[in-house]
Amino acid sequence: MYKVLRIVLADILKNRVLLVYTLLLGALAWASFLLEDNSSKGMLTLLNIIILTVPLVSVLFSTIYVYNFNEFLELLLSQPLKRSTVWLGLYAGVSLSLMLSFFIGAGIPLLIFQLNTAGFMMLALGILVSLVFVSLAFLATMFTRDKSKGVGIAVMLWLFYALLFDGLILFILFQLSDYPIEGALMMISFLNPIDLARIMILLHLDVSAMLGYTGALFFDFFGSSTGILLTFIALCIWCWIPFQISLRKFKKENL
């Protein structure tokens, strides 16, 4: 696995797209903190950037890279290597490169301007969200051998979790506004990794006070040590399950 990891890392680190992504994240992160009059406002600005940009770049870059890596993948499989070893090495290489880009681009400004619990929380959640969408990208590549269809599936996954999911929640809220559904909403939020990250950051910035009774309920759950632990476990599960499904498909795939 480590040989595959080194090959993938050496290849990706020379990729100009990753360099542009790192520079873009860095520029947006520094601008978010330097142009605001306090760090909390900068955190909110950076949160909106991370919630939309990081998942999109992670899922698109990973999907395209796996398809472009296909010929070399066939060469690796002709060697006495297990399929699980090759797939895990490829996943680790793509994940580490995107994590490194996120840390350099957004993590360094966070540690400089927001060296507190909220800053570390955003850094950890940004990395986990990156890993989740890398896993979803690997799963998308296993649905079809056609690159354009695979990229389309990846974009639809991002679109659903970033935008459409919240629309469905709002629809449910309007339809069931006469019923106490706050507890159910907290459980539904675990079905969306982006929402989990957003809620955790907002609560640690004390923005929940603006949400009234609902915000207080969310803070009681997600602000507690149990809620934080469950959130991180849920995000780790979001990383693990799509990757395991893609691994099983890859083992059976006829290349």
C-alpha positions in Angstrom: 0.0 0.0 0.0 2.8 2.4 0.9 4.4 2.1 -2.6 1.1 2.9 -4.2 0.6 5.8 -1.7 4.0 7.2 -2.6 3.3 7.0 -6.3 0.0 8.7 -6.0 1.3 11.4 -3.7 4.3 12.1 -6.0 1.9 12.4 -9.0 -0.8 14.5 -7.3 1.7 17.0 -5.7 2.8 17.9 -9.2 -0.7 18.6 -10.2 -1.4 22.3 -10.9 -5.1 22.0 -10.0 -4.1 21.1 -6.5 -1.8 24.1 -6.3 -4.5 26.4 -7.6 -6.9 24.9 -5.0 -4.4 25.5 -2.2 -3.7 29.1 -3.3 -7.5 29.9 -3.7 -8.3 28.5 -0.2 -5.4 30.5 1.2 -6.4 33.7 -0.5 -10.1 33.4 0.6 -9.1 32.4 4.2 -6.7 35.3 4.6 -9.1 37.7 3.1 -11.9 36.5 5.3 -10.0 37.3 8.4 -8.2 40.5 7.3 -11.2 42.2 5.8 -13.5 41.6 8.8 -13.3 43.7 12.0 -13.3 40.6 14.2 -12.3 37.0 13.9 -15.8 35.6 14.5 -17.1 37.3 11.4 -14.1 36.0 9.5 -15.0 32.5 10.7 -18.5 32.8 9.4 -17.3 34.0 6.0 -14.7 31.2 5.9 -17.4 28.6 7.0 -19.6 29.5 4.0 -16.5 29.1 1.7 -15.5 25.8 3.2 -19.0 24.3 3.2 -19.4 24.9 -0.6 -15.8 24.8 -2.0 -14.1 22.0 -0.1 -16.7 19.3 -0.8 -17.0 20.3 -4.5 -13.3 20.3 -5.2 -12.8 17.1 -3.2 -15.5 15.2 -5.0 -14.6 16.5 -8.5 -10.8 16.2 -8.2 -11.0 12.7 -6.7 -13.4 11.5 -9.4 -11.4 12.8 -12.3 -8.1 11.6 -10.9 -9.4 8.1 -10.4 -10.6 7.9 -14.0 -7.3 9.4 -15.3 -5.4 6.9 -13.1 -7.3 4.0 -14.7 -4.5 2.9 -17.1 -1.8 2.9 -14.4 -4.3 1.1 -12.1 -4.5 -1.8 -14.6 -0.7 -1.9 -14.7 -0.6 -2.1 -10.9 -3.2 -4.9 -10.9 -1.0 -6.9 -13.3 1.5 -7.1 -10.5 1.2 -9.5 -7.5 -0.7 -6.9 -5.5 -4.1 -7.3 -3.8 -6.9 -5.2 -5.2 -7.7 -3.9 -1.7 -4.1 -2.8 -1.3 -4.1 -0.8 -4.5 -7.5 0.8 -3.8 -6.5 1.7 -0.3 -3.2 3.2 -1.4 -5.0 5.2 -4.1 -7.6 6.5 -1.6 -4.9 7.3 1.0 -2.8 9.3 -1.6 -5.8 11.3 -2.9 -7.0 12.0 0.7 -3.6 13.0 2.1 -3.0 15.4 -0.8 -6.4 17.1 -0.3 -5.9 17.2 3.5 -2.5 18.8 3.0 -4.0 21.4 0.6 -6.7 22.3 3.1 -4.3 22.6 6.0 -1.9 24.8 4.1 -4.7 26.9 2.5 -7.2 27.3 5.3 -5.6 25.7 8.3 -2.7 28.0 8.7 -4.8 31.2 8.7 -7.2 29.5 11.2 -4.4 28.6 13.6 -3.1 32.2 13.4 -6.4 34.1 13.7 -8.6 31.7 15.6 -6.3 29.6 17.9 -9.2 28.4 20.1 -11.8 25.6 20.2 -13.8 26.9 17.3 -10.7 27.2 15.1 -9.6 23.6 15.8 -13.1 22.5 15.3 -13.3 24.0 11.9 -9.9 22.6 10.9 -10.9 19.1 12.0 -14.3 19.3 10.4 -12.9 20.6 7.1 -10.5 17.7 6.9 -13.3 15.2 7.7 -15.6 16.7 5.1 -12.8 16.4 2.5 -12.4 12.7 3.4 -16.2 12.1 3.2 -16.4 13.5 -0.3 -13.3 11.7 -1.4 -15.1 8.5 -0.3 -18.2 9.5 -2.2 -16.1 10.2 -5.3 -14.5 6.8 -5.1 -18.0 5.3 -4.8 -19.2 7.3 -7.8 -16.4 5.9 -10.0 -17.6 2.4 -9.3 -21.1 3.0 -10.7 -19.9 3.5 -14.3 -16.8 3.2 -16.4 -17.8 6.3 -18.4 -15.9 9.3 -17.1 -18.5 11.9 -18.0 -21.3 9.9 -16.3 -19.1 9.4 -13.2 -18.3 13.1 -13.0 -22.0 13.8 -13.3 -22.9 11.5 -10.5 -20.2 13.1 -8.3 -21.6 16.6 -9.0 -25.1 15.5 -8.3 -23.9 14.1 -4.9 -22.4 17.4 -4.0 -25.5 19.3 -5.3 -27.8 17.1 -3.2 -25.9 17.5 0.1 -24.9 21.1 -0.4 -28.2 22.5 -1.6 -31.1 20.2 -2.2 -31.0 18.5 1.2 -31.6 21.8 2.9 -34.6 22.4 0.6 -36.1 19.1 1.6 -35.7 20.0 5.3 -37.4 23.3 4.8 -40.3 21.6 3.0 -40.7 19.2 5.9 -40.6 22.1 8.3 -43.3 24.0 6.5 -45.5 20.9 6.2 -45.1 19.8 9.9 -44.7 23.3 11.5 -47.5 22.5 13.9 -45.7 19.5 15.4 -42.6 19.3 17.7 -40.1 17.9 15.2 -36.9 19.5 16.6 -35.7 16.1 17.9 -36.4 14.4 14.5 -34.5 17.3 12.8 -31.4 16.6 14.9 -31.5 13.0 13.8 -32.1 13.9 10.1 -29.0 16.2 10.2 -26.8 13.1 10.7 -27.8 12.1 7.1 -25.9 15.1 5.7 -22.2 15.5 6.5 -22.2 19.1 5.3 -25.0 20.0 7.7 -23.2 18.3 10.6 -20.1 20.4 10.0 -22.1 23.6 9.6 -24.1 23.0 12.8 -21.0 22.2 14.9 -19.2 25.4 13.8 -22.2 27.7 14.2 -22.9 26.4 17.7 -19.3 27.0 18.7 -19.5 30.5 17.4 -22.6 31.1 19.6 -24.7 31.9 16.6 -27.3 29.4 18.0 -28.6 32.2 20.2 -30.1 33.8 17.1 -32.1 30.6 16.4 -34.3 30.8 19.4 -35.8 27.6 20.9 -34.5 25.4 18.1 -31.0 26.7 18.4 -31.1 26.0 22.2 -32.2 22.4 21.5 -29.4 22.0 19.0 -26.9 23.5 21.4 -28.0 21.2 24.2 -27.3 18.2 22.0 -24.4 19.1 19.6 -22.7 21.4 22.2 -22.4 18.7 24.7 -19.4 16.3 24.8 -21.6 13.4 23.8 -23.0 15.4 20.8 -19.5 16.4 19.6 -18.3 12.8 20.0 -21.4 11.4 18.1 -20.9 14.0 15.3 -17.3 13.0 14.8 -18.2 9.3 14.8 -21.0 10.0 12.3 -18.5 11.8 10.0 -16.0 8.9 10.3 -18.8 6.5 9.4 -19.6 8.7 6.4 -15.9 8.3 5.3 -15.9 4.5 6.0 -19.1 3.2 4.5 -18.9 4.7 0.9 -15.2 3.7 0.8 -16.0 0.1 1.9 -18.8 -0.1 -0.7 -16.5 1.2 -3.4 -13.8 -1.3 -2.3 -16.2 -4.3 -2.6 -17.3 -3.1 -6.0 -13.6 -2.6 -7.1 -12.7 -6.2 -6.0 -15.5 -7.5 -8.3 -14.9 -5.0 -11.1 -13.7 -6.5 -14.4 -11.0 -4.0 -15.6 
